[in-house]
């Protein structure tokens, strides 16, 4: 058998554990993400909270982009189902009215999701919309991995408290979550995970905007599958206008040009760790012209030298701040992890871009990634934005870039002339 068995001493399972952990008031109040980390903390480990992250490969992401090709943006996935029970389902007619608004007011597209069992709900909503263009049913038509990849490429998700809600935030997609009989304090999206307040260290590899809408009645949260009063009043009280407003709040609208640092903005010194080795390219002064076109200028850099013990993290922050304060960048993000850590933020994973989308309101599909490595171009493909390659580093060509340039001046001239 298993020699060490750690778990909460509840529901009669304590006798099977070699190290039972008290199910006390503190444990009962924890968000479920922290509830399980608390077991590790109870055995004198020091667990770190990170947002749950689902890894997708490039092929999966590109296939999802193909499925969405030609659809009007923003693309919003609505999920009207919830396997748990009707006490977690916002009425279908409200999803129908919301879908109408997404098409008519935002000029976007709607995809109605769900499992095979939930196809009738999705078809009911689609049928009620009659001749309205831009609404399609995807319920029951995708594998789980295909659905997750599609979530990663959508502009936003509106969902009941359900599996798709958790999948959406685990790929960094902005979401509006509707709660009825359950508690967001226990199972809500990342904004409800109070890691530091609960004594856990927190590291952000990516982030997202989320909004939870609920009505706190005397009977809620009741955790029932079905409301004993018939229709759940806690969900009936959530209006379409309220959900529509929340959706507009989380949808990104700004555009940005994301620049790699070493080899793109400055000479690649191979683990830059001294000020005297910082050699900024003189053409960096051209970037101001991009701001005149309405672009934010955002830096993104892999800095595995921190994890390798070669580069001091404070020095990385100081250099990045130099680019903000002296060279006019709007923000700068960095990944401190070793490649073997398989984090969400090391390029070509999109974590840094997802943080920028959440914190700065950037529409990635309208943005550009600029870099001197193929991993930068892979990052651009991963999120569906344009990738421009600079021949200012060690690599001379890219198979994935939309276009290549010899220096920053050429790049800026192209963007200005084409208004891309």
SVG drawing of the C-alpha trace seen along z (x, -y; Angstrom):
<svg xmlns="http://www.w3.org/2000/svg" viewBox="-41 -61 72 63">
<polyline fill="none" stroke="black" stroke-width="0.4" points="0.0,0.0 0.9,-3.7 3.1,-4.3 2.1,-8.0 -1.5,-9.1 -2.3,-12.8 -5.8,-14.2 -8.5,-16.1 -10.0,-14.2 -13.6,-14.5 -16.3,-12.3 -15.1,-9.3 -11.8,-9.0 -9.5,-10.0 -9.0,-6.3 -7.4,-5.7 -4.8,-8.5 -1.3,-8.4 -1.3,-12.1 -4.8,-13.5 -5.2,-17.3 -7.9,-19.0 -10.9,-20.2 -11.3,-23.4 -12.9,-26.7 -9.8,-28.0 -9.8,-25.0 -13.6,-25.3 -13.3,-28.9 -10.4,-28.4 -11.0,-28.6 -10.6,-25.0 -7.4,-25.9 -5.9,-26.7 -7.8,-24.0 -5.6,-21.4 -2.4,-23.4 -3.1,-23.6 -2.5,-19.9 1.0,-20.4 1.5,-23.3 0.3,-21.1 3.4,-18.8 5.8,-21.7 6.2,-22.3 5.9,-25.8 3.5,-25.5 3.3,-28.5 0.0,-29.4 -0.1,-29.9 -3.2,-30.2 -4.1,-26.8 -2.8,-26.6 -3.6,-24.2 -0.8,-23.6 -1.8,-23.7 0.6,-23.0 0.9,-25.2 -1.0,-22.9 -4.0,-23.0 -4.0,-26.8 -3.7,-27.2 -6.5,-24.8 -8.7,-26.8 -7.8,-30.0 -8.8,-28.4 -12.2,-27.5 -12.7,-31.2 -11.4,-32.6 -13.8,-35.0 -15.9,-35.5 -16.6,-39.0 -14.8,-40.1 -15.2,-40.1 -15.8,-36.3 -17.7,-35.5 -18.4,-31.9 -21.5,-31.6 -22.0,-28.5 -25.7,-28.1 -25.3,-24.6 -24.2,-23.3 -24.1,-19.6 -24.5,-20.1 -28.2,-21.1 -30.7,-23.8 -29.8,-25.9 -26.6,-26.8 -28.2,-27.7 -29.0,-31.3 -32.3,-31.1 -31.7,-30.2 -33.9,-33.2 -31.4,-35.5 -28.5,-33.9 -30.5,-34.5 -31.0,-38.2 -27.3,-38.6 -26.3,-37.0 -28.5,-39.5 -26.7,-42.3 -23.2,-40.9 -24.1,-40.8 -26.1,-44.1 -24.2,-46.3 -20.6,-44.9 -20.7,-43.7 -19.3,-40.4 -20.0,-36.7 -21.4,-34.2 -20.5,-30.5 -22.9,-28.5 -21.0,-25.8 -22.0,-22.7 -21.7,-19.0 -23.7,-16.5 -26.4,-16.4 -26.6,-20.2 -27.1,-20.4 -30.9,-20.9 -30.3,-24.0 -27.9,-25.4 -30.2,-24.7 -33.1,-26.3 -31.2,-29.5 -30.0,-29.4 -33.6,-28.7 -35.0,-31.6 -32.5,-33.9 -34.0,-33.0 -32.4,-35.0 -29.7,-36.7 -26.3,-36.2 -23.2,-35.5 -24.5,-33.0 -23.4,-29.3 -23.8,-26.2 -20.6,-24.3 -22.1,-22.2 -21.3,-18.5 -19.2,-19.1 -15.7,-19.4 -13.4,-17.1 -12.4,-18.4 -8.9,-19.5 -10.5,-21.3 -12.9,-23.1 -10.1,-24.2 -8.1,-25.5 -11.1,-27.4 -11.6,-29.0 -7.9,-30.2 -8.6,-32.0 -12.0,-33.6 -12.1,-37.2 -14.3,-36.5 -16.5,-33.8 -19.8,-34.2 -20.7,-31.1 -22.5,-29.6 -20.4,-28.2 -19.4,-25.1 -16.5,-23.1 -16.1,-25.6 -15.7,-28.4 -12.6,-26.7 -11.3,-25.8 -11.6,-29.4 -9.6,-30.9 -7.0,-28.1 -6.1,-29.4 -6.3,-33.0 -9.5,-34.1 -11.5,-37.0 -14.7,-35.8 -18.0,-36.7 -19.1,-34.0 -22.8,-33.7 -23.2,-32.2 -26.5,-30.8 -26.6,-28.2 -22.8,-27.9 -20.1,-30.1 -17.4,-31.9 -15.4,-32.2 -14.9,-28.4 -15.0,-27.7 -14.9,-31.1 -12.3,-32.3 -8.9,-33.6 -10.1,-37.0 -11.6,-35.1 -8.5,-33.2 -7.1,-35.1 -3.7,-33.4 -1.6,-36.0 -4.4,-36.8 -4.5,-33.1 -0.7,-32.9 0.4,-31.5 3.2,-32.8 1.8,-33.8 3.5,-33.9 1.8,-35.3 2.8,-33.6 -0.3,-35.0 -3.5,-36.8 -6.9,-37.6 -9.9,-39.8 -12.9,-38.1 -16.2,-39.3 -18.5,-37.3 -22.2,-38.2 -24.4,-36.9 -27.3,-37.9 -26.8,-37.2 -30.1,-36.2 -30.9,-34.9 -30.9,-31.4 -27.7,-31.6 -25.4,-29.9 -27.5,-26.8 -25.4,-24.4 -28.5,-22.7 -28.7,-21.1 -32.3,-22.2 -34.1,-25.1 -36.9,-23.9 -38.8,-27.1 -38.9,-26.2 -37.0,-28.7 -33.8,-29.9 -34.5,-33.5 -30.7,-34.1 -30.3,-33.6 -33.6,-35.1 -32.5,-38.4 -29.4,-38.6 -30.4,-40.9 -29.1,-40.9 -28.0,-44.5 -25.9,-43.7 -24.2,-40.8 -23.7,-42.9 -22.1,-45.7 -19.7,-43.2 -18.8,-41.8 -18.0,-45.2 -15.7,-45.8 -13.6,-42.8 -13.3,-43.0 -9.9,-44.5 -9.9,-47.4 -6.4,-48.8 -3.6,-47.7 0.1,-47.2 3.5,-46.4 5.3,-43.9 9.1,-44.0 11.5,-41.4 14.5,-43.0 17.9,-41.4 18.7,-41.4 15.7,-43.5 15.9,-46.7 19.5,-46.3 22.5,-44.1 22.2,-40.6 24.9,-40.4 24.2,-36.8 22.7,-37.0 23.0,-40.8 24.0,-41.3 26.1,-44.5 25.1,-48.1 28.3,-48.5 27.1,-45.7 23.8,-47.4 24.0,-48.7 20.7,-50.1 20.1,-50.2 20.0,-53.9 16.9,-53.3 14.9,-52.9 14.0,-56.6 11.8,-55.6 9.3,-53.8 7.6,-57.1 6.0,-57.1 4.1,-54.0 2.6,-55.7 1.3,-58.4 -0.6,-55.6 -2.3,-54.6 -0.1,-51.7 1.1,-50.9 4.8,-49.9 5.3,-46.9 8.5,-44.9 8.5,-41.1 11.7,-39.2 12.7,-35.7 15.3,-35.9 16.2,-32.4 19.5,-33.8 17.6,-34.5 16.7,-30.9 20.2,-29.8 21.8,-32.1 23.6,-34.2 21.5,-37.4 20.1,-39.2 16.3,-39.7 16.6,-43.2 19.0,-44.1 16.5,-42.8 13.8,-45.0 16.1,-48.0 17.0,-47.5 13.4,-47.0 12.5,-50.2 15.2,-52.0 13.3,-51.2 10.1,-52.5 11.5,-55.7 14.2,-56.6 13.0,-55.0 9.2,-55.6 7.9,-52.0 4.5,-51.7 5.2,-48.5 7.7,-45.7 7.2,-42.0 9.7,-39.3 9.8,-35.6 12.4,-34.5 12.0,-30.8 14.2,-28.0 13.0,-26.3 12.7,-23.0 10.1,-24.6 7.6,-24.6 5.9,-27.8 3.1,-29.7 5.1,-32.8 8.3,-31.7 8.1,-32.5 6.7,-31.0 4.0,-30.4 1.7,-33.4 1.6,-34.2 3.3,-37.6 0.9,-38.7 -2.0,-37.5 -0.9,-39.6 -0.6,-42.6 -4.1,-42.0 -5.5,-41.8 -3.6,-44.7 -3.5,-47.1 -6.7,-46.1 -4.8,-45.0 -6.6,-43.3 -4.0,-40.8 -5.6,-40.1 -5.0,-43.8 -1.4,-43.8 2.1,-42.9 5.0,-40.9 8.5,-42.0 11.6,-39.9 14.9,-38.5 14.2,-34.8 11.8,-32.2 10.3,-31.8 9.0,-35.3 7.3,-34.5 5.9,-31.3 4.4,-33.5 2.8,-35.7 1.2,-32.7 0.0,-31.3 -2.2,-34.3 -3.2,-35.1 -1.4,-38.4 1.2,-39.5 4.8,-38.6 7.6,-40.8 11.2,-39.5 14.3,-41.6 17.7,-40.6 19.4,-42.3 20.2,-39.2 21.9,-35.9 19.2,-34.4 19.0,-35.7 15.7,-34.3 12.3,-33.1 9.9,-30.7 7.0,-31.9 7.2,-35.7 4.7,-37.7 7.6,-39.9 11.3,-40.5 13.3,-43.7 16.9,-44.7 16.5,-47.1 13.9,-49.0 13.8,-52.0 12.7,-49.8 10.1,-48.1 8.6,-51.4 8.6,-52.8 6.6,-49.8 4.1,-50.0 3.6,-53.8 3.4,-53.5 1.0,-50.6 -1.0,-51.7 -1.0,-48.0"/>
</svg>
